[in-house]
Structures are given as structure tokens and as C-alpha cells.
Amino acid sequence: MTTDERALPLELDPSAIARLGRQAVDFLADWVRELDSAPASDYEQAERLTTTLRRPPGDGPGDFAALLELFRQAAGQGVDTAGPGYLAYFPAGGLVTAALAELLAQTVNRFTGVAQVAPALVAMEHGVLTWFCDRFGLPAGAGGLVTTGASVATLSALLAARHARGDGTLYVTEHTHYCVAKAARIAGLPAERIRTVPATADLRMDVSAAAAMIAADRAAGLRPFLLVGTAGTTSSGTVDPLPELGELARGEGLWFHVDAAYGGGFQLTERGRARLAGIEAADSIALDPHKSLFLPYGTGLLLVRDPAVLHAAHAADGRYLQDLSPMDDLPDFGHLGVELTREFRGLRLWLPLHLHGVRAFERQLDEKLDLAAYLHRHLAQDPRFEVPWQPDLTVLLFRLRGTDEDNRRLLAEINSSRRVYLSSTTIEGRFFLRLCVLSFRTHADRVEEALGIIRSAG
């Protein structure tokens, strides 16, 4: 074997681990340091890099510094979702402490699908889940699991609801995230089983209309089984009337699921708890800590009132598992969701919460609520803009008093500044610019700059 072939064996010695680790951490520190001045979007080198990075790996070892530089160039292209100027969709700043937790978890590489294999690590993850359940007002004994996102959580919630209530019809609005319809399709429910309830003028589910549709379906011999409310819709950030929907679901014997993918993190704040009142009545809640808790993408939660139903809908067995026994006080996460093989996801939640403290998250979220209210107030005072809805949380919709094409041009001009990046949506057939303040790196200075760019472009 030549020296080159032995230059970087798969099993690294401690000195090599330390050397590569220092290079990686130095890269991260430089990257974060430059986020404030980095463009909010950049596509100038994308075509060249796409060609370069498609080259296959070589047979011999590469140079880590050179590969890291290629990664730096690639990561700089596209939309900078980690920077302070990203005001589109739902920003996810990506806490560095959560990334460090992921490095630790992936290096330890323990399997947490079955509690007996890694009981202490499962206990860490279970403890975080129990804390979230308590924060949402779910009863003692509630539980759940950490998923890759609210979409997977929604699929498991739908499967649990169908197992508990039977096959039938489910109820959403046009503003409900499409992951619900996708989960229904994956679960084998035909499209006609998904009922779209009308929304009110303020973009919330019409509870009276939902009740009438449920009654009509029962009269037609169908079986309503699932009612979905949203705590922060994707288009407008609007919160459905959760107390009334929970009461309707209880009265009709339906499973009540709340999609809190975006809004769930605000439950840590006093204002958020007031706006999400009624969520404690949910049978299941899906939320994305990679949205309003600033964690890296790929971090979702499913919380359920009765984990036994979740287990009944997902559990399976095999002869090769005969050496493993359930542990009375710890869940087997592989039996609570659609994934059997899963990494240890709990540390990316456990470490930041314990290290920074809950108040640090609460202060950041309160700041975002204040900044969204500030933007709404100033844009609503500008006669050139329509701002029809006051934000429930931190999503703001606005448009020029003109045509849809005028507003498309406005969005393009704003984004061409490369200091901020906004998105758009369509409400009642009209094009709206959509701005969401959510990153923990976005503060008053960038919001003021965004307001100036919007006014100038308008």
C-alpha cells in the first residue's frame, strides 16, 4: 500500500480528529462572522459550481482544506436562510450550539429507536418531549417523538387519528398546509375524503361552516374522523379559532390535530400562549423547532395526548427483536412513528435549551413579535400599500395599490437589493408580498433597512 493510499484512513487517530475539527470549527466561526454582511441571495457562481461539484470522487485521499473551500463556495450560492436578511418563508437561523450537539450525537452514533439499546439517551430525548407537552398544556402521560419535520409528524398524527376514530373524512381550509393532504394521500385516503372548510374574511377556519359540513357528511352516511386547526398558517401566519374548533371536535367525537409547525415555538412567550389558547385541547400537535425555535432544518416534533394510540398505529415486531424488552418508563421511538432506523435527535434540542436557558428563546421570540408589529404599523401608514390583515404572529402580508404585475416587479426589485429576501403568496386570487421576521439573527437594524428598501422600491 502506498503512502498516499494510507494518508487518511477511515479510522482517524485522535490527533487527526483534533486537526480536522479545528479546521471545521474555524470555518464555522468565519462563516457566522460574515453572515451580517453576506448577500441575502446570490446566484452569480451557481452555474460554474454546479458543474464542478458534480465531479465524482477520486480513488485516493483529497485535501480537507480544499474540499472545505469548495463547500464554502457552494453554501454561499442561493438564498442565505441563516442570515439576518432572510425574511421569506420561515427563516431558520440554525443555532451553532444545536449543530455542535448534532456533531456529538452523530459521532457517538447510538441507536435510539429502542430504549433498551441507549436508555440514558432516550431519557434525555423523552425528557425534552415531556417538557414540551407540559408547555402546551397536555395532560400527564402525554408524549411523542422527534421527527425530521412537521410533515412526518403530520403523517403519524393522521395514522393515529384513523386508528383511533376509524376511516372517514377530514376537515381543513384552503390555508391548511398541503402536508395534511399529502399525508392523507400517502395513507391511502382518496382526495374526496378531504373536506375544505370555508375561511372567514380574516383567513381563519369558519367554525359554523365546519359544523355544518360535518353534519352533512354524517347525514350522507360518511364518518368524519379528523379536524385540523392551524396555529400559524404558512401563507399569512394566521391562527385558527382553536378553542371553538377543539369544542367542535370533542362534541363530534373527532380527533383534533393542530398544525403548529410555525407558531408552536411562540408558546414559550406570554403573547404566544394567549394567541394559541385552545391548543391544549388537541389530541396531537405538530411543530417545527427548526422554525420558531431557531434549530437546524430537519427538527420536528409530534406531541400526542395519548402515546398508546400512537404506539398502536405504528408498532410492529420481528423475531430478530426477541432479545429486546420494553422499558416501563421509557418509550421505544421506533414504535411511535414511521421510522424504525433513526439517529439520536434529542441532543439538538436538549443541549441548546439547557445551555442557553428557556428565557433566551423567549426574549428572541418576543423581539420578533415586536418587530413584526413595527413593520405592520409603518407599512399600514403608507398610503401606497395595502396591508389588509394585522399579523397574529410574525408574518406580514402587503401589496402596492396596483396590479399583480406591479407587485411582482416590486418583489423582484426588493430581492435584487441582496440585503433582504422576501417571498410571496396568493390570497383570494390576489398577489401579496410576504415578509416573515423570525431568525434570531434578525434585529431592528435589518428590519429598518428592509422597511427602507420596500419604501424605495415602492
Secondary structure, 3 states (H helix, E strand, C coil): CCCHHHCCCCCCCHHHHHHHHHHHHHHHHHHHHCCCCCCCEECCCHHHHHHHHCCCCCCCCCCHHHHHHHHHHHHCCEECCCCCCECCCCCCCCCHHHHHHHHHHHHHCCCCCCHHHCHHHHHHHHHHHHHHHHHCCCCCCCEEEEECCHHHHHHHHHHHHHHHHCCCEEEEECCCCCHHHHHHHHCCCCHHHEEEECECCCCCECHHHHHHHHHHHHHCCCCEEEEEEEECCCCCCCECCHHHHHHHHHHHCCEEEEECCCHHHHHHCHHHHHHCCCHHHCCEEEECHHHHCCCCCCCEEEEECCHHHHHHHHCCCCHHHCCCCCCCCCCCHHHCCCCCCCCCCCHHHHHHHHHHCHHHHHHHHHHHHHHHHHHHHHHHCCCCEECCCCCCCCEEEEEECCCHHHHHHHHHHHHHCCCCECEEEEECCEEEEEEECCCCCCCHHHHHHHHHHHHHHC
